[in-house]
Amino acid sequence: PVNQPWSQRFETALNPAIARFNASIGFDIHLIEYDLTGSQAHAQMLAKVGIISAEEGEQLVKGLEQIRQEYRDGYFTPGLEAEDVHFAVERRLTELIGDTGKKLHTARSRNDQVATDVRLYLRDQIQKIQADLRVWQATLVAKAEQHIDTMIPGYTHLQRAQPVCLAHHLLAYFEMAQRDWQRLTEVYSRVNICPLGSGALAGTPFPIDRHYSAALLEFSAPGNNSLDGVSDRDFAVEFLCAASLIMVHLSRLSEEVILWSSQEFSFVSLSDRVSTGSSIMPQKKNPDVPELVRGKTGRVFGHLQAMLTLLKGLPLAYNKDMQEDKEAIFDAVITVRSCLEAMTVLIAEGIEFQPTRLTSAVAEDFSNATDVADYLAAKGVPFREAYNLVGKLVKTCTSEGILLKDLSLERWKSFHPKFEDDIFAAIAPTQVVAVRNSYGGTGFDQVRLQLEAAKKALQS
Ligand code: ARG
């Protein structure tokens, strides 16, 4: 039978199935370095206020450091008997330094300890994801830079709408990533509050200095309310929400890449470095990377939903339900980071836009129809009147199987006397894109400005 720190109060050992069911060591071992750091700060605080002696404080800090080394060297591999990472560390510490190890848990509970660990972990991971986002953004900018002069059909309802500059399209994803980055900064500010010293739920009679331990751990402040300190997982929900939005953005681009690489679109070809084949159809080259990103989006959403559901019925303060927070957070972190990495590789070296195909695509539709209406409106024809007239024009062309550019000047004039021979230039795709120079628009000059702004944002 396993001897737990709490075993004295019990008559019999845990049923082995229940021991397995209850244990979190299988996954919370990932928190170990944060747990050690948190415990070191706690020990220093205990020594500083005189709850333990200075030598005891030092012994604890050193012993914890030794466990860190053992863990890194692969020698510290606690099993089920430990229940969770917190007990595993305390037990090993006592083995290493003797009775002083038993003083570490003075004025502390696993409840404030685990809340602190998760926050320390998330703080680190948020910074890593933000760094990943920066690499992702730089990749989008580099790709956009290669395609300032490339045009691509722009869609609404997945129907051809107006042609756009390809760089503009790519920079739209830069903006999304920029918001994702900012959102994480905001989430970080709420993650960065220290629950350590909340105790089990009610605080502690010991004269602890929560400001001191919070400062040692570089938190911006200790939390204001001990009950809230051990119960709050809002920060985890917010993180999962930010993670979900990152996935939404990656998934939308993934969907586009999948469409673009289909034979029907043929806007891009995917390199052999990022594509896979079929076991039966010899001709196949499949866009597995964007498909997997699109698929993995669902599991991150699932974690967000799980976390919300986990919390909604919980009375204050700590409940064991909350042990379920960890796998959701860990998996979301791993998923988001691996998807950002894969998409970065995909865009950096896996995708080649097909300029010839794109050039003909933007020339062979009615996506210049708005420009015909704009042409007349600029000459004083009320826009709605011009719009209706162009509608008729499109209907006529469609029935004849021709495009607007195929109409002769005489026919243009027969529709409206204000058409002159500059109409041909006005509806050429390059012109249609170039004139949309309103702030944030797709005009080539605007996009150049946007590109410069994006680069500047990356430098700051
Ligand atoms: N393994 C637990 C968790 O992850 C640690 C906190 C346990 N606290 C308790 N009172 N049982 O939530």
Boltz pocket constraint, residues with backbone or C-beta under 6 A from the ligand:
constraints:
  - pocket:
      binder: B
      contacts: [[A, 22], [A, 24], [A, 28], [A, 83], [A, 84], [A, 110], [A, 111], [A, 114], [A, 318], [A, 319], [A, 320], [A, 322], [A, 323], [A, 324]]
      max_distance: 6.0
